[in-house]
Amino acid sequence: MSNEPLSWGRGSTAGVLAGPGASAGGTDLQRWSVPARSADLESIRNALTDPDSLGVVITGARGVGKSSLARTAVADLGPDVWALQLRSPLAGSQTSYGCLAFLLARLPQSAMGSPTAILQGITSLIRSDAGGRECIITLDTTGMIDDMSAGILLNIMLTRTARVIAIAPGTSDLPADFHWLLTDRRLTEVRLENLNELQTRQVLLTLLGHRVSASLVSTYHAIVGGNPLLLKALVTEQQQSGNLVLSDSVWTLRDKVVLDGAAGLDDIVRSRWSRETPESREVMEMLSCARRVPLSRLSELYGTDIVADMEDAGLLKVGDTEERWVSLREQYLGDVVRSWLSISRRRELRSELLGDDEPELAKLSLEERIEFAAWTRECQAELSPTMAVAAAEAAVQMFDPRFALSCVEGLKRTDAEWVAGQHHKATAYLLLDLPLQAMDALDSISQAQLDELGVEDFARVVAAKCRVMMWLPEQCDKVPAEIADARRRLDVAPGPAASWPDALGAAANVITLAEFEYRSFIGDYAPMIPVLEEAADPATNKDPGFRIQSALILMHSLSAVGREMDALQLMRRVGGQLSDAGPMTGLREMFAMTAFSVLLQAGQWRRCLDLVGPPKGHEERRLAHRTSAMELATGIAYVYSGRGAVALDSLLSAVAQLELRPVVNMLQAAYAATAFAYAQIGNAGQAHKYLDKLRGARGHCNFRTKVVTDFCADMAGRWLGDPDAVKRLLDAARRDIAAERYTLAGISLLGATVNGTDDDFRLMEQVAGHRQGKLAEISRLIAVGSRTKDAKVLLEGAHLAAELELDAVEARCVALAVDFARHSGDSASARVAQARLDSLTATVPSLPIVPSSGSPLLTARERQISRLAGRGVSNRDIALEIGVSVRTVEGHLYQVFTKLGVTSRGDLPGLV
């Protein structure tokens, strides 16, 4: 007889039925969804191999992968297990022996005389087919199991004829006898939940076969709620539509996910839709359009009972805020259902909920403004100019620039909101890295319209124009003149305005802030620090928005000029004051970006990672324009710490996204950091590839981005052996010293002086004297230790580098310490340095410096023998333990002593 397991319908009669969605991707779903379920799979294996267990019950919602996991668990048990698959008949069918019908058909007529004879006949048939092997029966309960089938299955388990894997939505769908076995712990329940975001990422990696961007993972997880079956359908739809693209070995999204015409998901939703009541369908239609509705209003429209029943059924979720917002629990339901509705039906629902009036703007949150505008546009109705501008402002603040542009595209020049609309349009274009279009939007504001503006609105238009001009190389140098003209027109003096909160004082502060932003943009930090300190002082400045934005610029300025600890102290203070500034566009993002830079320049890269975690509570529509920046920041933090291998996942994902959706010229920084990461792991080919990409992408950017880009590119070149890269790093350091940017100069010198001269180290020591914090002290110790060839000083530097987890810097310190200690005869320091260097090889695959007095590494065999010898094991015992000759052990020990500069076994403990 064949060893192939029985399957549904092989030689079967009508008793073996496949219900709706029986295959659901079948083997394909099994292939890619199981790796994310390793813990659940282990629980199933344990239940199937435990001598006291009769089997396992796998429960969970439709599409979570119950059948796939069951098949994998059985397959993992190997060829010594006989597998039998059974399926219960469709719901409503109670045919006796329904799920065993195809086995019943094989019994001889003599075995059909009584239920007892049938039980014995089927049991004997299963044992015969198994041929002495253990048998596993997989029972998929899409419908109720009849009592006769349940009795036979119970007997099969109790007589140890077979173990059973029962698959059901819940334990209530199983026969009563199964409940008894569960209560008695003779059956184990494994409850499958939808995938979390990490598991969604694992599934996408398995399914797509390449890296996946963070925006792709977050977006897809938000849409399908972690359901593997829906995830597979969504991936298929998006590949076919061309929205899911492979960009340089990373899968990412070209644009927002639109599910119109998504046949696979459409079929799944229609199947679910058909099981709902007409009242529930109406609620689903309403929420698919409105996205969220207050619980009181939804209950008023459809009744409390219907809403409560839908919440109990898992269709709705109710927020815990004061308004108790109600939304569909699974986003894909709303997206698909909305695509079914005609324009007239959408308008009908809108009128039913809101009447003919727009909601009161002052009572709407940013999210609610966007949702109302989206619904209005989907109804092909017009937004009032006031609501359009409010929705555009909200969309810009929530990092959805394309939606912001769509909101204001219908504004007319004659509308009172025209100027504000053009302002938001320019901001949105800047987010999309389209400064020319942003300037066109502002230039379209006529002089007559500017003359009609109040002083504060006029100042805001000027500030917006200055921000755009910074990103245009031919316009950047003209910003000071633009600011001076605005001050002449307003007749206000430079610096913080004492007359705030009157309109002229507020306007003066807007212009002053624009000047601060420009000088920060070009890196002119030191001269403006005194006036920034005045502007950021709560005792003298009562304008909260101006004060906090000035403090953010001051944070970065202090960090750049060598006052890193002062910058960190200010960062802590400002972090507690953000709520005082009111709802300013992008304020928290500005704080996070500035704090990231301050922490990075202080060497505290671990804390940087806490600032760039995934956004919480935002819809997928606004993730795309944020995750590329977050992944780039994550990669930069890792690459600055010397962890190139870890950095690559984030950096390659950021590159893929930024190539499709540029964000304020971050792409060149992404190319440079990726080249540096590849150089750190010794992959010269890929490092040169991204340096070539960088040369083709050069463009205008702010000073902060330029510093990161140039440093990463030059460090990549230095690791690749480019002699000009060291010269560029030294030249950058001298320019920074001239501009009093001592922190930036110190970082460049730290990178440039791996094989530096005494003059380089004196300069490095001098610059460190102008700085604060541990990274400055590390630079000083490296400079002094390298110049004086003092191993103890370098080991002190290595200790500080280890505290900051700067592995490459620590490796540099201890590699030099190995050489200097051996040359000076300091065997104790040599042993300590060599031990630390050996331990760093796991995280620093390509050492910045290799000791010249011998190999810094022991071979695996040398390390093994050294450890045994250091514990006092004799050469003969070592030879016996590892299976080599005594002469071989002696030869290895000779090499170890030579490499480590020691003369006896007593020197080995703690060294290897």
Protein Blocks (a to p, Z undefined) as FASTA:
>chain_A
ZZbdcdehiapafklccdehklnopmmmmmmmmmmmmmmmmmmmmmmmmmkbgbdcdedd
ehilmmmmmmmmmmmnojmbccdddddddehiacehklmmmmmmmpcfklmmbmklmmmm
mmmmmmmmnnopacddddddfbccdfklmmmmmmmmmnomaccddddfblklpcfklmmm
mmnopaccdddddddfklmmmmmmmmnopacdfklmmmmmmmnnopaklmmmmmmmmmmn
opacceehiacdfbdcdfehilklmmmmmmmmmmpcfklmmmmmmmmmnopacfklmmmm
nopklmmmmmmnopaccdfbfnopacdfblklmmmmmmmpcfklmmmmmmmmnomadcdf
klpcfklmmmmmmmmmmnopacdfklmmmmmmmmmmnopaklmmmmmmmpcfklmklmmm
mmmmmmmmmmnopaklmmmmmmmpcfklmmmpcfklmmmmmmmmmmmmmmpmklmmmmmm
mmmmmmmmnopaedjdfkbcbfklmmmmmmmmmmmmmmmmnopaklmmmmmmmmmpmklm
ccfklmmmmmmmmmmmmmmnopamlmmmmmmmmmmmmmmnopaehklmmmmmmmmmmmmm
nopamlmmmmmcccehiafklmmmmmmmmmmmmmmmmmmnopamlmmmmmmmmmmmmmmm
ccehllmmmmmmmmmmmmmnopaklmmmmmmmmmmmgccddfklmmmmmmmmmmmmmmno
paklmmmmmmmmmmmmmnopaklmmmmmmmmmmmacfklmmmmmmmmmmpgcjklmmmmm
mmmmmmnopaklmmmmmmmmmmnopaklmmmmmmmmmmmmmmnopaklmmmmmmmmmmmm
mmmmbafbdcfkbcfbdcfklmmmmmmmmnopafklmmmmnopafklmmmmmmmmmmmno
pabfklmgopZZ
